[in-house]
């Protein structure tokens, strides 16, 4: 039976939360905006503000107006030396802003290309748009490399062990996983062929990438395909195929006949998008199903813990770092403890 997660702190906010960030140390970040009367804006860029709260107590460290607002393509996180990076639309096009983690002071800013999703590491910020992948230097804020290929469309990217992993699709309609060299953007390999109907989520930690997807029979081979058939046949939902599954691939060495592990979550047809999402940190995978959070060992898939998390099913966003779970609801920010 799941236990109720311990809430470290919670803050009610008048600001509508649209983005969050947390790392292994330092404050938690949130980006938000004050809704106008009637909920109407004069243009497509919503003016923003950025705040930092003490991760242990929830006390406000600072709250400042933010050059970057909310709209198409938005991300907030930590770059080199723990400095805050905010990417997104502004009144002058898409920009990246570097800010002091201690005060919120703007240290530098630069124009960047339009993007839809971004991931952070100490060495790079990787941005993903439908037509190309590009990397930013978190110190100079300049673009260091980009990749595109005719006929491919890109959906999500994450850094992993000197690589950048990217969910992609082709004109045939399927989705798969590509790997690039994180330093220079050199193409390395197709880790999963573009045969999956959809990938709902991609995370990486401890040398392992985990995908939340379905219809693994379209890509698995050999013994792994046999394991999938057995898992579907024995699943309590009594369906005929996996309609929601996890598959883990190591940064090197996995194949479609020998992934690190697979887990079937559902076998019945889902009428809507799945009530599931994933996050990963410090070698652990966190799987959200409604208001329940499961922790698994990312390398083996072994269960580590399960909690009921109040408000998780009403989330705007959530993430985990070093056992601290940051949960954003529309007008509330909370930190929970997930010690597994």
Protein Blocks (a to p, Z undefined) as FASTA:
>chain_A
ZZddddfbdcddfbdcfbdcddfedcdddddddddehhiafbfbdcdddddddfklopaf
bdcddfbacdehiaddddehhiacdedddfeopadddddfklopafbdcdddddfbdcdd
fkbccdddfkbccdddfklopafbdcddehiacfbdcdeehiacdddddfkopacddddd
fklopafbdfbdcfbfbdfbdcdeehiacdddehkllmggcjllmmmmmmmmmpmnlpab
dfbdcddddfbhpafklcfbdcdfbfcdcfbdcddddddeehiacddehjaccdddfklo
pafbdcddehklmcfbdcdeehiacdddfkbccdddddZZ
